[in-house]
Amino acid sequence: MKIIVHWLCACFVAVGTAAAAGPGYFRGPAIHGDTIVFTAESDLWRVGIEGGLAQRLTTHANDEYGAAISPDGATIAFTASYEGPAEVYTMPVDGGAPGRMTHLGQGAFVRGWTPSGQILFTTSAFSSLPNGQLATVDPASAAIDVLPLHQAANGVFDPSGATLFFERLSFQGSPAKRYKGGTAQNLWRFTAGTDEAEPLTSDYAGTSKDPMWWDGRAYS
């Protein structure tokens, strides 16, 4: 769960020599087995689950963020703006040259992986602004498949890969607590082979977002 990951991230002892002079700002952790990948100083870092000295994986002048580790633990998918708008990139979990997966020119933001090893991301390249959509990209062929879900901004699959829990509507731009306006995000569920998605939190006036899967349940 993200709660556990954030707690672990707070336990890091150090993030290399560059961060030794002062406290670090660690964010966006992804966990797989005993490995955590996170963003600090606009780069990706890797550290063991027990903490300790982290290994810097990237040194590019632009930002890398939104890391997600593949189901087999071998590959990191992340978002970076190396050549203009944000796009999806991958690299080995041990470090190496990034490989560009998307060339959409409208922004592509990593949300995770499917159980079958596809990278899940959000983009507005296939819809009119400001509507985003979820899509997947094959890390081997770079083939893209757009999911048939209007305004889907984030999501997570169950282990079978048949059901997607997703967040409808993108972040409305205000961090106001207990926001209940017309663009409040809500969670929906879509199962392959069905005609429509169904709302899960429509009875709650506030915001429900950032779906995650843990131990047989979807959390927000």
C-alpha positions in Angstrom: 0.0 0.0 0.0 1.1 3.6 -0.6 0.8 4.3 3.1 3.5 1.6 3.8 5.7 2.9 1.0 5.5 6.5 2.2 6.5 5.3 5.7 9.4 3.4 4.3 10.5 6.4 2.3 10.7 8.4 5.5 13.1 5.9 6.9 15.9 6.3 4.4 19.2 7.0 6.1 20.9 8.8 3.2 20.6 9.5 -0.5 24.2 9.5 -1.6 26.8 12.2 -1.1 24.8 14.9 -2.7 22.2 14.7 -0.1 24.5 14.2 2.9 24.8 17.9 3.6 21.1 18.2 4.5 17.7 16.5 4.6 16.4 15.1 1.4 13.0 15.5 -0.3 12.0 12.0 -1.2 8.8 11.4 -3.2 7.0 9.1 -5.6 8.2 5.8 -4.2 7.6 2.5 -6.0 8.2 -0.8 -4.3 8.8 -4.3 -5.5 10.1 -7.1 -3.3 13.0 -5.6 -1.3 13.6 -2.7 -3.8 12.3 0.9 -3.6 12.8 3.4 -6.4 12.0 7.0 -5.7 12.6 10.6 -6.9 14.9 13.0 -5.2 16.7 16.0 -6.6 14.7 15.5 -9.8 16.4 12.1 -10.4 15.6 8.5 -9.8 17.2 6.6 -7.0 17.2 3.0 -5.7 17.5 1.7 -2.2 16.8 -1.5 -0.3 13.7 -1.9 1.8 15.8 -1.7 4.9 17.1 1.8 3.9 20.7 2.8 3.8 22.8 4.5 1.1 20.7 4.9 -2.1 22.1 4.5 -5.6 21.5 7.3 -8.1 20.0 5.9 -11.3 19.7 9.0 -13.4 21.7 12.3 -13.8 19.8 14.1 -16.6 19.3 17.8 -16.2 15.5 17.4 -16.6 13.1 15.8 -14.1 12.4 12.1 -13.8 9.4 11.0 -11.7 6.4 8.7 -11.4 8.5 5.5 -11.2 6.8 2.2 -11.4 8.5 -1.2 -11.2 7.5 -4.0 -13.6 5.7 -7.1 -12.3 8.9 -9.1 -12.8 11.0 -6.5 -11.0 13.4 -6.0 -13.9 12.3 -2.7 -15.4 11.4 0.8 -14.2 8.9 2.8 -16.1 8.9 6.5 -15.5 8.0 9.9 -16.8 10.5 12.4 -18.1 10.7 15.5 -20.3 14.0 14.9 -22.1 12.9 16.2 -25.5 9.9 18.4 -24.9 6.6 17.3 -23.4 6.5 14.5 -20.8 6.8 11.0 -22.2 7.1 7.4 -21.0 10.5 6.0 -20.6 12.0 2.7 -19.3 15.3 1.6 -17.9 16.7 -1.5 -16.1 16.1 -1.6 -12.4 19.8 -1.7 -11.9 20.3 1.4 -14.0 21.2 2.0 -17.6 20.3 4.1 -20.6 16.6 5.2 -20.7 14.5 4.0 -23.6 11.7 6.2 -24.9 8.3 4.4 -25.2 6.0 7.1 -26.4 6.2 10.0 -28.9 2.8 11.6 -28.4 3.7 15.3 -27.9 0.8 15.8 -25.5 2.2 14.5 -22.3 2.2 10.9 -21.1 2.3 10.1 -17.4 3.1 6.7 -16.0 0.5 5.3 -13.6 1.8 1.7 -13.2 1.9 -1.6 -14.9 -0.7 -4.2 -15.9 -0.3 -7.7 -14.6 0.7 -8.8 -18.1 3.7 -6.4 -18.2 2.2 -3.4 -20.2 2.9 0.1 -18.9 -0.2 2.0 -17.9 -0.2 5.7 -18.5 -2.4 8.8 -18.9 -2.4 11.1 -21.8 -4.7 13.7 -23.6 -3.2 12.8 -27.0 -6.2 10.8 -28.0 -9.0 13.1 -26.7 -9.8 16.8 -26.7 -8.4 18.8 -23.9 -8.6 18.8 -21.0 -9.8 15.2 -21.1 -7.2 12.6 -20.3 -7.4 8.9 -21.1 -5.7 5.8 -19.8 -3.6 3.8 -22.3 -1.0 1.0 -22.2 2.2 0.7 -24.1 4.1 -2.5 -24.7 7.7 -2.1 -23.5 8.9 -4.5 -26.2 7.2 -3.1 -29.3 6.1 0.4 -28.1 2.6 -0.5 -29.4 -0.1 1.6 -27.7 -3.6 0.6 -26.8 -6.1 3.2 -25.6 -8.6 2.1 -23.0 -12.2 2.9 -23.9 -12.8 5.1 -20.8 -13.7 8.7 -20.9 -11.8 11.1 -18.6 -9.9 8.2 -16.9 -6.9 9.8 -15.1 -5.4 7.1 -13.0 -6.0 3.4 -12.4 -4.9 0.0 -11.1 -5.8 -3.5 -12.4 -6.7 -6.4 -10.2 -4.2 -9.3 -10.4 -6.3 -11.0 -13.1 -6.0 -8.0 -15.4 -9.7 -8.2 -16.1 -10.9 -5.5 -13.9 -9.7 -1.9 -13.7 -10.3 0.4 -10.8 -9.9 4.0 -12.1 -10.1 7.6 -11.1 -12.4 9.7 -13.3 -11.5 13.3 -13.9 -8.0 14.8 -13.6 -6.8 16.8 -10.6 -8.8 20.0 -10.7 -5.8 22.1 -9.7 -6.7 23.1 -6.2 -5.4 21.3 -3.1 -8.4 22.5 -1.0 -9.3 20.0 1.7 -12.7 18.3 1.4 -13.3 19.7 -2.1 -16.9 18.9 -3.2 -17.1 20.8 -6.5 -18.2 19.6 -9.9 -14.7 18.3 -10.8 -14.3 16.2 -7.6 -12.6 12.9 -8.6 -14.4 9.6 -8.0 -13.5 6.0 -8.3 -15.0 3.7 -11.0 -14.7 0.1 -11.9 -14.5 -1.4 -15.4 -14.4 -5.1 -16.2 -13.4 -6.4 -19.6 -16.3 -7.6 -21.7 -18.9 -5.3 -20.1 -20.5 -2.4 -21.8 -20.1 0.3 -19.1 -18.0 1.2 -16.1 -19.8 1.6 -12.8 -19.2 4.3 -10.2 -18.0 3.1 -6.8 -17.9 6.3 -4.7 -20.8 8.3 -6.2 -22.4 8.4 -2.7 -19.5 10.4 -1.4 -19.5 14.1 -2.1 -15.8 14.5 -1.7 -12.8 13.4 -3.7 -11.8 9.7 -4.2 -8.5 9.2 -6.1 -5.2 7.4 -6.5 -6.6 3.8 -6.5 -4.3 1.1 -5.3 -4.7 -2.7 -5.0 -3.7 -4.6 -1.9 -4.5 -8.0 -0.5 -7.7 -8.5 -2.5 -9.1 -5.0 -2.1 -9.0 -1.6 -3.9 -8.1 1.4 -1.8 -8.1 5.1 -2.4 
